[in-house]
Amino acid sequence: MRRDLKMRPLDREQPDGCYFLRTSPYRRWLYAVERSVPRRRMESEKQQEAVVKMRAGLVKKYTCLRCSYYDQSHGKDKYATRLRDGWCTRCWDEYDRMERRIEQCAWAQKYIQEPFVVLDSETTGLDWKSDEVIELAMVDGHSGSTLFTSLIQPEHLEERWSLATHIHGITRDMLKGAPRFPDLWPAIATILRRYRRVLVYNASFDHSLLQSTALRYGYRLPDWHGRQWECLMEQYARYNGFWSNYHHGWGWCTLDEACRHFQVTYNGASHRALADAVRARGVLLGMVDQHGKIDLPEAPKPPVADFFCAGDDDLGEDHPF
């Protein structure tokens, strides 16, 4: 007997047949239409009011309070958007993203209160064991004035098979007349000792390459003790909600993407040390400019289950629920 016929058997204990299932309940009982009667309709006003109230309660329970999204499966469909404390998953993600932005803007506002230097470098490659820094630039964080910028001739220039020219555009001819690292080290070390905080877009890479370059010539960067190298890339990635599953953390947003977000422009060529240092400072100031301008909505409170749940006595023996 089909369910859509809205019939009920006269005797459930005497089925007319069955078919077997692979999973529970493993068998489905069948009944003949000739030995069945129509289901009893609810004629009581009390029963009808109970059904209407129950349906309204379900709609209220599975409707997002912020965007009015309604889960028609009532939590049974695993692909449906879940609700938590009255908000759907998308609204909670948006709330978390705005909350992180407010935190990062507060961090940027606090960071610029003390002196700091913005550093950027260009290298011959990505391997800190064999590659060197071939261009370095440092900019004062408050005034934006250029403290240091220079090309640096690497060791064994003619023997290097690659200079990563396709990235930064620095050629061998440009480096032939450039000063060597020992000639520039006194000026570099003086600036790094003057500023306790160094802001870098992708600080771990620039620090490791600059440290390995210094060690190659018998020098060492000022001790980390008392000095802080802050990674602006990770701070912006947290601000923008960019999570890297591959690296299991915040980060790996390009500087060009961050500049486009805050509409930071610079006349110089990108992927050059001075231009990237100036643009990184502009990204930080863009976060500072957003401080206090983001309105965070009030977080939802757990809903109270105030809808009526009718029992069997109220709906009758053959109610549709």
C-alpha positions as CSV (number, residue, x, y, z in Angstrom):
1,M,0.0,0.0,0.0
2,R,1.4,3.3,-1.1
3,R,1.9,6.1,1.5
4,D,0.5,8.8,-0.8
5,L,-2.9,7.1,-0.7
6,K,-3.3,8.2,2.9
7,M,-4.8,4.8,3.9
8,R,-4.2,2.7,7.0
9,P,-4.6,-1.1,7.3
10,L,-7.4,-2.6,9.3
11,D,-5.0,-5.0,11.0
12,R,-1.3,-4.1,11.1
13,E,-0.4,-7.6,12.6
14,Q,-1.5,-9.4,9.4
15,P,0.4,-7.9,6.4
16,D,-0.2,-9.2,2.9
17,G,3.5,-9.3,2.0
18,C,6.9,-7.8,2.4
19,Y,10.1,-6.9,0.6
20,F,13.6,-7.1,2.1
21,L,16.1,-4.2,2.6
22,R,19.9,-4.3,2.9
23,T,19.8,-2.0,6.0
24,S,17.5,-1.5,9.0
25,P,14.6,-2.2,9.3
26,Y,15.6,-4.9,6.8
27,R,12.0,-5.6,5.7
28,R,9.1,-3.5,4.6
29,W,5.6,-4.8,5.3
30,L,2.9,-4.5,2.5
31,Y,-0.8,-4.2,2.9
32,A,-3.6,-4.6,0.4
33,V,-5.7,-1.5,-0.4
34,E,-8.9,-3.5,-0.3
35,R,-8.4,-4.3,3.4
36,S,-7.6,-0.7,4.5
37,V,-9.5,2.4,5.3
38,P,-8.8,6.1,4.9
39,R,-6.8,7.8,7.6
40,R,-8.8,9.7,10.1
41,R,-8.6,13.4,9.5
42,M,-8.1,15.8,12.4
43,E,-11.3,17.7,12.8
44,S,-10.7,19.1,16.2
45,E,-9.8,22.8,16.3
46,K,-7.3,22.1,19.1
47,Q,-5.5,19.6,17.0
48,Q,-5.3,22.0,14.0
49,E,-4.0,24.8,16.2
50,A,-1.4,22.5,17.6
51,V,-0.1,21.6,14.1
52,V,0.0,25.2,13.0
53,K,1.9,26.2,16.2
54,M,4.4,23.3,15.8
55,R,5.1,24.2,12.2
56,A,5.6,27.8,13.1
57,G,8.0,26.8,15.8
58,L,10.0,24.6,13.4
59,V,10.3,27.5,10.9
60,K,11.5,29.8,13.7
61,K,14.0,27.3,14.9
62,Y,15.6,26.6,11.5
63,T,15.6,30.2,10.2
64,C,18.7,32.4,10.5
65,L,18.0,35.5,12.5
66,R,20.5,37.5,10.4
67,C,19.9,36.6,6.8
68,S,16.6,34.7,7.1
69,Y,18.0,31.6,5.5
70,Y,15.6,28.7,6.2
71,D,16.7,25.1,6.4
72,Q,13.8,23.2,4.9
73,S,15.3,19.8,5.9
74,H,15.2,20.8,9.6
75,G,18.8,19.7,10.1
76,K,18.4,16.3,8.4
77,D,20.2,17.2,5.2
78,K,24.0,16.9,5.7
79,Y,24.6,19.4,2.8
80,A,22.3,22.1,4.3
81,T,23.8,25.1,6.0
82,R,23.8,24.5,9.8
83,L,22.4,27.0,12.4
84,R,24.2,27.8,15.6
85,D,22.7,30.1,18.2
86,G,20.2,31.3,15.7
87,W,22.8,32.2,12.9
88,C,23.7,30.1,9.9
89,T,27.3,29.1,9.1
90,R,27.7,31.9,6.5
91,C,26.7,34.6,8.9
92,W,29.0,33.2,11.6
93,D,31.9,33.2,9.2
94,E,31.2,36.8,8.2
95,Y,31.0,37.7,11.9
96,D,34.3,36.0,12.6
97,R,35.9,37.8,9.6
98,M,34.8,41.2,10.8
99,E,35.9,40.4,14.3
100,R,39.4,39.5,13.1
101,R,39.5,42.7,11.0
102,I,38.8,44.8,14.1
103,E,41.5,43.0,16.0
104,Q,44.1,43.5,13.3
105,C,43.2,47.2,12.9
106,A,43.7,47.6,16.6
107,W,47.1,45.8,16.3
108,A,48.1,48.1,13.5
109,Q,47.1,51.2,15.5
110,K,49.1,50.0,18.4
111,Y,52.1,49.0,16.3
112,I,52.7,52.5,14.8
113,Q,52.9,54.1,18.3
114,E,56.6,53.2,18.6
115,P,59.5,53.7,16.1
116,F,59.9,50.9,13.5
117,V,61.6,50.3,10.2
118,V,60.1,48.6,7.1
119,L,62.6,46.3,5.3
120,D,62.5,44.5,2.0
121,S,65.0,42.6,0.0
122,E,65.5,41.0,-3.4
123,T,67.5,37.8,-3.7
124,T,69.1,35.5,-6.2
125,G,66.6,32.7,-5.3
126,L,64.7,31.0,-2.5
127,D,67.5,28.8,-1.0
128,W,68.9,30.4,2.1
129,K,72.0,28.1,2.0
130,S,73.2,29.2,-1.5
131,D,71.3,32.3,-2.5
132,E,72.2,35.9,-1.5
133,V,70.5,39.3,-1.1
134,I,71.2,41.4,-4.1
135,E,69.1,44.5,-3.2
136,L,68.1,45.9,0.2
137,A,65.9,48.8,1.2
138,M,64.8,50.2,4.6
139,V,62.2,52.9,5.1
140,D,61.3,54.7,8.3
141,G,57.9,53.6,9.5
142,H,56.6,57.0,10.7
143,S,57.9,59.4,8.2
144,G,58.3,57.1,5.2
145,S,61.7,58.5,4.4
146,T,64.2,56.2,2.8
147,L,67.0,55.2,5.2
148,F,68.8,52.8,3.0
149,T,68.6,51.4,-0.6
150,S,71.2,49.8,-2.7
151,L,72.0,47.0,-5.1
152,I,74.5,44.4,-3.7
153,Q,76.9,42.5,-5.8
154,P,76.8,38.8,-4.8
155,E,79.7,36.5,-4.4
156,H,80.9,34.8,-7.6
157,L,78.5,36.8,-9.8
158,E,79.7,35.4,-13.1
159,E,79.4,31.8,-11.9
160,R,75.8,32.0,-10.8
161,W,73.5,30.4,-13.3
162,S,70.4,32.3,-12.2
163,L,69.7,35.6,-10.5
164,A,65.8,35.3,-10.5
165,T,65.8,38.1,-13.0
166,H,62.3,37.0,-14.2
167,I,60.9,38.1,-10.9
168,H,62.6,41.4,-9.9
169,G,64.2,42.4,-13.2
170,I,67.8,42.8,-11.8
171,T,70.4,41.7,-14.4
172,R,74.1,40.9,-14.2
173,D,75.0,44.2,-15.9
174,M,73.2,46.1,-13.1
175,L,75.1,44.2,-10.4
176,K,78.6,44.5,-11.9
177,G,79.2,48.0,-10.6
178,A,77.2,47.6,-7.4
179,P,79.0,47.6,-4.0
180,R,79.7,44.3,-2.2
181,F,78.0,43.3,1.1
182,P,81.0,44.1,3.3
183,D,81.1,47.7,2.0
184,L,77.4,48.2,3.0
185,W,77.4,46.2,6.2
186,P,78.3,49.2,8.5
187,A,75.3,51.2,7.3
188,I,72.9,48.2,7.4
189,A,74.0,47.2,11.0
190,T,73.7,50.8,12.2
191,I,70.1,51.1,11.1
192,L,69.1,47.7,12.4
193,R,70.6,48.5,15.8
194,R,68.8,51.8,15.9
195,Y,65.3,50.3,15.4
196,R,64.1,47.7,17.8
197,R,61.2,46.6,15.6
198,V,61.5,45.6,12.0
199,L,58.4,45.2,9.8
200,V,58.7,42.9,6.8
201,Y,56.2,41.4,4.3
202,N,57.2,37.7,4.7
203,A,59.6,38.3,7.5
204,S,60.9,34.7,7.9
205,F,62.2,34.6,4.3
206,D,63.9,38.0,4.3
207,H,65.4,37.4,7.7
208,S,66.8,34.0,6.8
209,L,68.3,35.2,3.5
210,L,69.8,38.4,5.1
211,Q,71.2,36.4,7.9
212,S,72.8,33.8,5.6
213,T,74.2,36.5,3.4
214,A,75.8,38.2,6.5
215,L,77.2,34.9,7.7
216,R,78.7,34.3,4.3
217,Y,81.0,37.3,4.9
218,G,81.6,36.7,8.6
219,Y,78.9,39.0,10.0
220,R,75.8,38.4,12.0
221,L,72.5,40.4,12.3
222,P,71.8,42.1,15.5
223,D,70.6,39.6,18.1
224,W,66.9,38.8,18.2
225,H,66.9,39.5,21.9
226,G,65.1,42.7,22.4
227,R,64.3,43.1,18.7
228,Q,61.1,42.0,16.9
229,W,60.8,41.1,13.3
230,E,57.1,41.3,12.5
231,C,55.6,39.6,9.5
232,L,53.1,41.9,7.8
233,M,52.0,39.1,5.5
234,E,50.6,37.0,8.3
235,Q,48.9,40.0,9.9
236,Y,47.2,41.0,6.6
237,A,46.2,37.3,5.9
238,R,44.5,37.3,9.3
239,Y,42.8,40.6,8.5
240,N,41.5,39.3,5.1
241,G,40.6,35.9,6.4
242,F,43.1,34.0,4.1
243,W,43.8,30.6,5.7
244,S,46.4,28.3,4.1
245,N,45.5,24.7,4.5
246,Y,48.8,23.7,2.9
247,H,50.9,25.7,5.5
248,H,48.4,25.2,8.3
249,G,48.3,28.9,9.2
250,W,47.6,32.4,8.1
251,G,49.7,33.8,5.3
252,W,50.9,33.5,1.7
253,C,49.0,36.5,0.3
254,T,51.0,38.4,-2.2
255,L,51.9,42.0,-1.6
256,D,50.2,43.0,-4.8
257,E,46.9,41.6,-3.5
258,A,47.2,43.5,-0.2
259,C,48.0,46.7,-2.1
260,R,45.0,46.2,-4.3
261,H,42.8,45.8,-1.3
262,F,43.9,49.1,0.3
263,Q,44.4,50.8,-3.1
264,V,48.1,51.4,-2.4
265,T,50.0,52.7,-5.4
266,Y,53.7,53.5,-6.0
267,N,55.4,54.9,-9.1
268,G,58.4,52.6,-8.9
269,A,58.5,49.1,-10.3
270,S,57.1,46.3,-8.2
271,H,59.3,43.5,-6.9
272,R,62.1,45.9,-6.2
273,A,63.2,46.4,-2.6
274,L,62.4,50.1,-2.2
275,A,59.1,49.9,-4.0
276,D,57.9,46.9,-1.9
277,A,59.1,48.5,1.3
278,V,57.1,51.6,0.6
279,R,54.0,49.6,-0.4
280,A,54.3,47.4,2.7
281,R,54.2,50.5,4.8
282,G,51.1,51.6,2.8
283,V,49.3,48.3,3.7
284,L,50.0,48.9,7.3
285,L,48.6,52.4,7.1
286,G,45.6,51.1,5.3
287,M,44.8,48.8,8.3
288,V,45.4,51.8,10.6
289,D,42.9,53.9,8.6
290,Q,40.2,51.2,9.0
291,H,40.6,51.3,12.8
292,G,37.3,52.3,14.4
293,K,35.4,52.3,11.1
294,I,34.2,48.6,11.2
295,D,30.9,48.1,12.9
296,L,30.6,44.6,14.5
297,P,27.0,43.4,14.8
298,E,25.8,42.1,18.2
299,A,26.5,38.4,18.5
300,P,23.3,36.2,18.7
301,K,22.1,34.7,21.9
302,P,21.1,31.1,22.1
303,P,17.4,30.9,21.1
304,V,14.8,29.8,23.6
305,A,12.7,26.9,22.6
306,D,9.3,28.5,23.2
307,F,7.3,26.7,20.5
308,F,4.6,24.2,21.5
309,C,5.4,20.5,21.0
310,A,2.1,18.6,20.9
311,G,1.8,15.1,22.2
312,D,-0.2,12.1,21.0
313,D,-3.1,13.0,23.2
314,D,-3.4,16.4,21.5
315,L,-3.0,15.3,17.9
316,G,-4.8,12.0,17.9
317,E,-3.7,8.5,16.9
318,D,-3.2,9.1,13.2
319,H,-1.6,12.6,13.1
320,P,0.8,13.1,10.2
321,F,3.8,13.7,12.6
